[in-house]
Amino acid sequence: MSHADRHARASRPAWHRRARQAVRRSLRVRLVLVFLVLALGLAVTFIAGVQQSVAVAWREAARPLLIDYVDHLAREVGSPPSVARAQAITARLPIALRISGPAVNWASEPDGPGPGGSVGTDTGRPGWGQEPGWRRADGHERLLVRTTADGHRLEFGLSAQTWQQRPRIAWATLGALLLLTALAWLYVRHLLRPLDDIRAGAQRFGAGRFDVPIPVRRAGRPDELGQLAATINTMGGDIHQMLEAKRALLLAMSHELRSPLTRARLNAELLPEGGDGQAPRQALLRDLGEMARLIADLLESERLAGRHAALQREPVDLAELAREVVAELAPRHAGAAGVRISTPADLPPLLLDRARMRLLLRNLLDNALRHSEPGAPAPELHLRAAGGQLELEVRDHGPGVAAEHLAQLAQPFYRPDSARQRSTGGVGLGLYLCRLVAEAHGGRLELGNAAPGLAVRVVLPMTAA
């Protein structure tokens, strides 16, 4: 788009832009516009056809009758013309008459015959110098003009009162058309009202709220939209059952695995230290610890994904909490000590769930440390406050992630093969848990390549303690 086009679009009035947006976004408006255009097209086509048929009928039948009738009226006026008879004719019929000649000059109306029916040459008086409505086939003698034997000119036309009725008829026609359009709008609005219910229901289902189904109007005789609403309700119910079954299975497996894992860890702790059994003992304890953390993450993900995820909010100093998390990660990652934390000096304590925010920081920093390449700068943690929101960004300087994987990176158990393989640790729950923690606090998680490395930004609403 050129600069001139952008300037022209920006200079349009606000109502014009709102109208264009309404047309683009509203199916009702487009349907009514289609109806209106169709009605106008039918009206124009019908009127053109009627005019053409009238023209044909005029040439074939009405024109000779008109010629004969004008001749009859001219004979009735007489020669020389009688003003009394002319007055009687104009009083009886909706016509205008003007007589001009050597002895009699008279007009029934000051402005002469009305529009479209006036005839004759320009006489300097308004209404009488217009082109005639009809001519003979040879194009010379006018149909509504007669000349008497004594040289008087009789000019006939429609009365001005008759033509004054045309605006009223036009306004009445326009009003009827607008009324029909309004009725069509109301009817279309009534027909498409289930779309609002379907949209609201789809949004509820997408948010995980399946308790309120989409209302099906006219349940006795549902139309296509009613059938669509019923089908979506059935689909929502099936999805709800599958999600509940998955959640129940994960919870049951997690709870059932906790007890044998605890016993296995206790037995591993009781193994004698030193000797040839030291390395297997440490490996076994490490694997049991990974399994315990996996089960804890699964349970936490199900708690956060539920509709009633409860947060234990308390005043939290995020900068101090971040330093505590870095200290916890130091035994596992040699580069944890080099993590750079940037935070504004005036950042107040915020009402947050300390345990969930610790989990978020731990997962983000652990993920950044695991994927930092040797010799690369240490990961960075930035805290920013702007516009009533808190931005928490963790960036590493590793290889990053291919663009096609970014959208799925925060999905459960998703690990792109190119950069996040199983050998680097993790099963694909870390970023998923971070997203759930952010959403539980009313925020969001955003992912993007930082060239080099991956930048993960969490945006939370600021609620000062």
Summary of the structure (lengths in Angstrom):
residues: 465
radius of gyration: 44.1
end to end distance: 48.7
largest distance: 148.2
contacts: 1303
relative contact order: 0.05
helix: 55%
strand: 13%
